[in-house]
Amino acid sequence: MKKIINRFTVNAFVLSLCMFSTEMYVRFLMKSSFIDFATLRIAISSLIVGLVVSWIGHYLPRVGQRILNSIFVIFIGIEYLVEFSLYNFIGFFMGISNASQGTKAAGYIRDLLTNNKPSFYFILVIMILFLIYYIFIDRKLFKDNHKHQNIKNDIIRNILFIILIIGLSGFYYYTIRSDKFQNKLQTTSNYSLWLFPENSNLSVNNYGIFMYVFSDIKSVVTGIDSDYVMALEASEESEEKVDKEDAVVTDNTRVIDDTAWESLNDETTDTTYKTLNSYYMNRDITDKNDMTGIFEGKNLIVILMESVDEIAILNEKDFPTLYKMYHQGISFTNNFTPRNNCSTGNNEFTVLTSLFTINNTCTANAYATKYNFYESAYGIFDDAGYQTSGYHDYSDYFYYRSSIHPNLGAYAFYGAQKLGIAIDTSTNDEDMHNEWPSDVDLFKTAKSHYMDDDKFMAYFATVTTHQTYYDSSTWGDAYTDEWANTDYPEALKRYLSKMKVLDNALAELQSELQAEGKLDDTVIALFGDHFPYGLTDDQINVYLSENGAGYTVDRNSTTNKNVDRTPMIIYNSTLKEPIKVTSYTTVIDLLPTLLNMFNMNYDPRLYLGTDVFSNSYVSRAVFSDASWQNEYGFYYAPTSKMTYVDGSTKTYTDAELVAINKEINTRQSMSGSSIKSGYFEYLMDGLDKYKSLTTTTTTVATTLEPTTVSSGE
């Protein structure tokens, strides 16, 4: 009896220690605290898992038990290294819902490993130490091949096991449900994360990698999603109706008739739709302002710049076109593009809809292929009589743009095949990602499809600047001689060479518009989809430091998100002077800003970004994991810690931080629920049904005349 208990307990202890020590090392790499409730939860879960694996193994022969234990140890080591490597590379831990994107990124394994620091591989050292224990030490400690001594011993062991597991599980659940075991500043409750771990970073910080993976699988199997969590946590406060009759009406007021919407809501029985109706109807309607209508009647071109950060706008000699557009146009000097598990596709979706995407899902692929989004950029410009179209010089291999863009309202979408641009889509070709097409060809081949239209709104997703930068390629080598006299790393030179192609492509676009006499009548909006993942932080910092950026990047920083700084530009050749927007922004704010500047017929409440020129705009860049940054400092959501910049003139009280975090969580939750439920398709169909009760959006006063905004404000 004593030997049986010893074998069981020793094995449970060793397995638990393996999992706990690996989890603690990941917390060390994440710069998380070791003295908090999360560490307690991870300790309990490690003990529970160790006990369960030991209990299962105890019914196997010793060889079978050692094999099971070794498999568990290897799983912990490999899984944790892969997950943290992905976190380091793209900023998020991988979940079940976006695993398909992870497999498509397998072609960049070299880029991922190059970005790994040597310290990451200590995870494998821990794994090897425990494997050595099971291969050599365990064999000597327990030499017999005993499976069962007798039925009595089995019964006693099982009873003790069940009591212990129930007790530990009960206490673990209590730490999830009780407010005593939660940071009061936390953006998402422990229970919500347990039910549906959409915010993987916050979930890993609170539960560890193993339980994040477990809860992610659990939510998929049980069908629990953000709608369920939102309904569970919905408060009476969110259901209150705002009395709009008390609002002061001025010449700048946008007045929107909600008669049709209210009629639709009265007949709606779906609780999710009713909650969303209440939320959107009670949001503030931003007023018109001095920038309203300054681009009214002009054409619009929106351009996603693949893998472009602020390297693009620092040196006029390197990239003259981008430098000119940034410094002579409307530039957003504190703009960020939040990373997530599907950054290019998700941030493209965000720009076109002004919605927060779903963290653990490639949102556009999963939902924009199913539902229509009438409030998108395409939809609004189409309603205003513009010819809308989208263009990309690659295939649908990563993102299903041929379906996504029409569902977002594009009249037509042209991928590489329709444009006649040759690409190699062979998944068996290990060099398939090296030879990306030229963005110059993208604009040359696309112009015949939109340039002759009286009014057009065109969207472009570029590709030349895509990783990898470590191998020789046509565009990666084309202009490296321009940096031959620098000490830049070779990978950085190849990236800069590809950036040169993009800069030439933008010059080509402006030349085409000039030749057609449409440059003055066309607004060009540009944004970077994410920083160049394929470069290491040190490689990026070489260029930033030598070109006066004033900051460096650390993709795992817990004190800022400077790695996510990207250029956002609105350019028109008729602007009399440059305008610098110094407020903190993200790409979610681009669409409502443009809609106001074009004086479009739109409802600002349906956009979860804000027109940056409105009085309602709050200077704050919100990131996918609910962290946020502004001129005063950075709030890191996974650890609920606020870090202030040197010389900050403001500090936040706990109550203020709680209010900010609640507002962010509500916006992100409502956005996710809107996307998953097909809310905007429901709303479009419902408003059409009640169109006889709907009046056109009006303003109290006549349309504002464009007003010049002073430089630097």
N, C-alpha and C positions, 0 to 999 in steps of 0.2 A: 504493500500500500504506500509506504513512504517513498519507494523508488518511483512508483508511477506518478505520484504528485510532484516529485522532484523533476522528473523528466518533462512533465507537462509545464510546470511553472518556469523552469529554466528556459525552455524553448520559447514560451510566451514572452518572457522578459527580453530575450535576445532579439526576437522579431520586433517587439515594441521599441526597443532601443534603436534598432536599425532605422525604423520609420521616423521616430522622434528626432534622432540626431540629424538625419537628412533634411527633415522639415526645418529644424533650427538653423541649419547651414543656409538653406534657401532664404530664411528670414534675415540672416546676416547679409546675404548678397542683396536683398531688397532694402536693406537699411531699416528694417522694422524693429520694434522694441521686443525685448525678451521678457520683460516683466509687465505683463498685461493679461487680460482675460483670454486673449487669443492663444497665448502660450499654454494656458490651462486647458483650453478646449483641445488643442493639438495633442497635449499629453494624454488626455482622456481617450481621444479617438485612436491614438497610437496604441494604447493599452488594449482597447476593445478589438482592434484589428489583429494585434498580436495574439490575443487570446483565441480569437476565432480561427486563425490560421493554425495555431498550435493544436486546437481541439480537433480540427479536420485531420491534421497530420498524424495525430495520435492513433488513429484507426488504420494507418498504413504501416507496412513493414518499415524498418529503419531506413532502408535504401530509398523507399518511396517518400518517406518523410523528409530525408535530406534533399531529395530532388525538388519536392514542393517548396521547402524553405529556400533553396537556392534560387528557384524561379521567382519567388516573392522578392528576394533581395535584389535580383537582377532587374525585375520590373521597377522597383522603387528607384534604383540608380538610373536606369535608362529613361524612364518616364519623367523623372524630375529634371534630368539634364536637358531633355528635349523641350519640356515645357518652359524651363527658365531660359533656354537659348532663344525660343520664340518670343518670350517676354522681352528679352534684351534686344532682339532684332526689330520687332514690330510694336512693342509696347504693351502687348496683351497676352494672356495665357490662352491656349487653344481649347475650345470646347467641341462637343459633338456636332453642334449645329453648323459649324464652319470648318469641319475637318476636310471637306472637299477642297477648299481653298488651300489648306495646308499641303495636301498632296500635289496640287498644281504648282506650289512653290518649291517642290522638291528639286527642281532644276537649279535652285539657287543655294544648294547646300553648302557650296564653297564660300559664298558670300556670308551665309549665316555663321559658319565655323570661323571664318576670318574675324568676324565681329566678337566672337567669344573671347573672353579674357582667360588666361591660364588658371585663375582662381576658380572659374566655373567648374573645372574638371576635378576639383577635390570631391565633388559629388561621387565620382567614380571611385575615388580612393576609399571613401566610406563603404561603397558597395563591395570593393575588393576585400577590405578587411573583414567584413561579415561573411563573404564567401570563403575566405581562408578559415574562418571559425568552423563553418559547416563541413568543409572538406577535410580538415585535419583535427581540430580540437574536439568538435562534437563526436567524432568517430571514436576518440579515445575515452571521452567521458561516459559514453553509453555504448558499450560493445555488444550488448545482447540484442537479439532480434525479436524481442517481446512485443506482442500486440495487445493481448488481453490476459490478465492474471485470472480474473474471475468476474462473474456478473456483479457481485457485490461492489467490487472496486469501481467498475464502470458506472454503476448507478450513483455511487457517492460522488465520483468525479463529475458526472453530468449534472447532478443537483447543484454542486458547488459552482460549476461553470455557469449554469442558468441564473443562479442567484446573483453572481458577480456581474454577469453581462447586463441583467435587468437593472441592477443598482447603478452601474456605470452609465448605461444608456439613459436612465431616468435623470441622473444628474447632468449629463451632457445636454439633454433636451431642456432642462431647467436653465442652463446657461444661455441657451438660444432664446428662450421665451421671456426671461426675466430682464427687466431694465437695469437691474443691479450689475449685470455682466455685459453691459453695452456702453460704449462711449457716447455721451449725450450729444456730441457734435457729428456723429456718424450720419452720412447722407442717406443710407439705406439701412433699414433695421436688420438685425441678425436673422430674424425669422423669415423676412422676405428673401434674403440671400440664400437661406437654406431651402426655401420652397422653389425659387427660380433664380439661379446664380448668373443673371445676365451680366452683371459687373464682375468679370472674372478676377480683376486685380483686387477689388475689395473682398471678394469671397476667399481668395487665397490668403490674404492677410488675416482674415478672421478665422478660417477653418483649416488652412494648409492645402497643399496640392491634392493629396489623396482624397480628402473629403469634398474638395471642389469638384473633382472628377466624378466622385460618387453622386453628389447632389445634382450635377449636370445630367448624368445618365438617368437619375431618378425622375427629374423633371420631364425628360423626354418620354420615359416609359409611362408615367402617370398622366401626361398631357397637361401638366401645370405650366402656365405661361404668365406673361406680364399682365394679361387681362384678369386672371384669377387673383393675382397679388394686388392689383389696383383695386378690385372690388372688395377685397378683404380689408384693405387699409383705408378705403374711402371714408372721409370724415364728413360730418354735417357741414363743416365750414366750406368744403368744396361745392356743396349743393346750394349754398345761399345765392339768391338772386340779387345782383347789384342794381340799385335804383339809378338808372341812367337819366331820369328826369331832372335830377339835381345837378347834372353836369352843366358847367358854364359853356355856352355856345359862343364861339368867336368866328372871325372871318376865316380862320385856318381849320375850323372843325370839319372833320369828315363825318357826315351823318349817314348811317346805313339803316335801311328799313329791314327789320327782322321779322316782319309779319309771316312770310313764307316759312322761315326757319322755325318760328314758334309753333306754327300749325303742324309742321312736320314732327316736331318734338312731342306735341300733344298726342299724336297718333302712334308714336314709336313705343314699342314694348320692350325691345332689347335693352337690357340694363347697361351694357357697355356703351351703346350709342347714346343713351340718355345722359350718362355721365360725361361723355365727350361733348355732347351738345351744350350741357350746362357749363363745362369748362371753357369752351371756345366762345360762347356767347357772352360770358362774363369777363373776358379779357379786355384790356384797354384798347381802344381804337386810336392809333397814333395820329396826331394832327398833321396837317400839311406844314411845310416850313419853307425856308428861303431857297432850298434846292429842288422843291417840287416843280416838275415840268421843265427843267433846264434842257433836257434831251428829248422833249416831246416831239414825236414824228420822225425821229432819226432811226436808222437801222441799228441792230445790236448783234455783235459777235461775242460769244463767251468761249474762253479757251482754258481747258485744263492743261496745265504744264506738268508733264510726268516727271516725278522725282526732282522737283525744283524747290530749293530753299533760298535764303537770302544771298547766297553766293551769286545769284543771277543779277543783283542790282547794286553791287559794291564797286565795280571797276568798269568805267566807260570804255576803256581800251579793249577789254575782254569781250564784253557783250553790249555793243553800242545801242542796239535797238531796244533791248529791255531796259537798259539804263535810262535812255531818253523817255520811254513810256512811263517809267516809275517816277522820274524826277520832274517831268513836265506835265504829268497827268494828276489824277487823284490817287494818292498813295496812302496806304494804311500801314503806318510805321510800327505798329504793335499788333500785327496780325498773326494768327496761328491757324494751322490746319491740324485738328486733333487726330492722332493715330488711333486705329482700332484694328480689329482682326481682318478687315477687308478694306483697307484705307482708300485705294483708288476708286473702287466701285461705290463704297459707302459715301465718300466725300463728294463724288460726282452727284449722287442722289441728293445729298444735303444741299448742294449749291442749286440744284434745279427745283427743289421743293421747300427749302428752309425748314426741314424737319431733322430732329436728331435721329440717327439710325440706331438699329438694335445691335448692341455690342457683340453678342455671341452669334450673330447671323450675318451672312453676306446679304444685306437687306434688299438691294436692288434685284439680285438674282432670285431671291426667295419670294418677294412680294410685288415688285414692280412688273413682274411677268404675269401676275395674277389679277391685279387691280388697276383701275385708272386713277390718275391723280390730276383732277381738272384744275387745281389751283397752282400747278407747276408753272415754271417760266414759259414752257411751250404753250400751255393752255391759255394763259393770260394774253400772250402776244398773238396767239391764233385768234382769240376772240376780238382782238383789236384790229384784225385784218392783215396781220403779217403772215408771210410764208415762212413756216418754221421747218427746220431740218437739222439733222445731226450727222457728224462725220468722225471717222476714226480710221487710222491707217494700220489696223490689225484686225484679227478675226474675233469671233465670239468665244474663244477658248477660255478666257478668264471670266468675262462678264457678258451676259446674254443681251448685248445692246440692241440687237435687231428686234428683240421683243420689248425690252425695257423702254427705249425711247419713244416708240409709238404709243405705249401705254401711258407714258408721261405727257403725251399730247403732240409729239412731233409729227408733222405731215409726212415726212420721209426720213429714213436713216440710211446712210451709206457707209458700209464697212469697206475694208481693203478690197474685197472681191468686186463689189459694185463699182469701186473707184478705179479698178484696173491696176491696183498696186500689188506687186508680187510679194508673197511672204512664204516662209517655210513653216508649216504647222505640224510637221512630223514630230510626234511625241517620242519617237525612238532616236531622234537626232540630239545628242548631248549638247550640241552647239546651237540649238534652235533659238535660244534667247540672246545670242550674241549679235546676230545680224538683224537688228530692228530696222524697219523701213525709214526712209528720210521724211521728216516733217515738211520739208520744202515741197516734196512731191504731194503731200497731203493737201496743201493749199492750192497747188497748181491744178490738181485733178478735180478738186471740189468746186472751183469757182464757177464752172459752167452750170452747176445745179442750183445756184442761188443768186449769182451776181446780177442777173438780168431782171430779177423781181423788183417791183416798185418799192415794196417794203419787206425786209427780211429780218428774221431772227435766226442765227445759225450758231450751233454749238460744235466745238471741236475738242477732241481728246487726242493729244499728241502722244508719241511713243518713243522717239529716237533716244531720249535721255534715260531710258530704262536700264537697270542693271542687267548684266554684270559688267564690271569695269576692270576685271582682272585679266581677261583674255583679249587677245588681239581681235579687232573687228574693223569693218570698213569705216564706220563713223567714229568709233573709238580711237582710231589711229589718224583720222583725216587731218586734224589740226593740232596734233600734239607738238609739232615743231614750234608753235607760237609760245610754248612754255618751256622750250628746250634749255633756256638759260636760268631756269628756276630750280630750286631743290625740292619741288613738289614730288610726292610719290607717284609712281607710274599709274596707279589706279586713279588718282585724282586727275592726272593729265588726261586720261581717257574720258573721264566724266566731263571735264571742261571742254574737250573736243566735241563730245555729243551735245553739250550745251550750246556750242558754237553753231551747230546745225539748227537747233531750235531758234536761236537768235536770227540766223539767216532766213528761217521760215517766216518769222514775224515781219522781217523786212520785205520778204516776197509778198506777204499778205497786204501790207500797206502800199506796196508798188502796184499791185492789182487794183486796189481800191482807188488809188490816185489816177490810174490809167482810165478807169471807168467814170471818173468824176464823182466818186462816192466817198472819198476819204473824210471830208468834212461832215458828211451826213451819216457817218457810222461811228458808233461807240464800241470800243473794244474793251471787254472786261476779262482780266486774266487772274488765275489763282494757281498756286502749287498744290498738288494733291497730297504730298508728304515730302519729307526731306529724303535725300538719296540714301536709302537703307544700305545699299551695297558698299558704301564707304564707311570706314570706321570713324569714331568720334575724333580720333587724333588726326586723321586725314582731312576731315572737314575743318577742324580747328586750325590746321596749317593755313588754309586759304582765308578763313575768317580773321585770323590774327594779322596776317600780312596785308590785308586789305581794309583794315580799320573798322571791322564790324562793331567793336566795342563789347563783345561778349564771346564766350565759347560755349560749346554744347557738351552735355553729358546725358545720354539717352536714359540713364537710370537715376537721374537726379531726383531727390525728394524735396528740393527747395526751389525749383523753377521748371518750366517746360520750354526753355529756350531752344531745345532741339527741334521743336515743332514750329518755330518761327518760319513763315513763308511769305513771299510777296503776294499782295492782293492789289490789283491796279484797275482803275477805270480810266480809260484814255480816249480823248477826242481831240482832234487837231485844232478845234476852234476855241478850246479853253484859253482864256486870256492870261492866266497865270496858274502855276501849280497849286494844288490844295493838299495839305498834309493832314491826315486824320490821325491824331495821336492817341485817341481812345483805344482801349484794348478790345480787339475784335476777333472773331473767327469767321470761317467761310459761310457759316449759317446766316450771317447778317448781309451777305452780298445781294441776294434776291430781293428782299424787301427794300433795300436801299435803291436798287435799280428801278424797281416798280414805282417808287415815289419819284425818282428823277425823270422817268418817262411819263409820269402822270397817268398811270394805268388805272383802269377800273378794277380795283382789287379790295379785298377785305383784310386789313393788316392782322386781324385776330387769328387768321388761319396759318400764320407763319411764326415759327418759334424762335426765329431770329428777329432782329429789330432794325428798322431804318436808322443808320448811325447818325443821321443829321436831325433826327427828331428829338424833341425835348424829353421823350420817354426813354431814350437810350441810356443804359447803365454801362459804364466802362468796365467790362469784365469778360475775359476769355474763358469759356467753359469747355472742359475736355470730356472725352468719352467716359472716363472712369469717375466723373463728377468732381474731379479736382478743378480748381479755377485760379486765375492769375489776373492781377490788375496792377496799377501803378504803386500800390502800397505793399504788395507781397504776393505770396503763393500759398494756397490752401491745398494740401496733399490729402485727398480723400481716403486712400487706403489706411493711413495712420491717423487721420483726423487731426493733423497738425498744421498750424498756420505759421509760416516763416515770413517775417517782414523784411523789406529791402532796407539797406542802410539809409538812415535819415528819414524814414517814413514819418509823415505828418499825421498818420492816423493808425490807431489800433482798434480792433473789433472786440466788443464784449462777447461773451459766450452766447447771449441771447441774439445778438446780431448775426453771429456765425450760424446759429441754428436756423434763423429765418432765411438766410441766404441759401443754405443747403437744402432746406425744405422747398424753396422755390425752384431750385435746380432739379431736385428729384422729381417734383411734380411735372415740370416741363418735359423731362426725359421720359417719365412714365407715360404721360398722356401721348407723347409722340409715338412711343413704341406701340401703345394700344391702338392708336389711329392707323398705323401702318399694318399691323397684324390683322385688324378687323375689317380692313377695306373701307374705313370710315368715309374717306373723301368720295369714293364711288357712291356709297349710300347717300351722302349729302348732295352730290350733284344730281342724282336721280330724284331725290326727294324735293329739292328746290325746283327742279323742272316741273314736277307734279303740281306744285303750288305756285307756279309762275304767275298765275292770274292775280295772286295776292301780293306779288313782289313788285316793288318799285325800284327804278334804277337808282343806284347809289348817287347821292347828290351832295353838294356842299352848300352851306348857307350863303356864301358869297360867290362872286364870280371867280373864275380860275385865276390863280395868282400869276403875276408876271414873273419871269425868271429874275433872280437876284444874285448878284455876284457875292461869293463867299470869300472872305479875305484869306490870303495865304497864311499858312501855318496855324490856323485855328481849327 
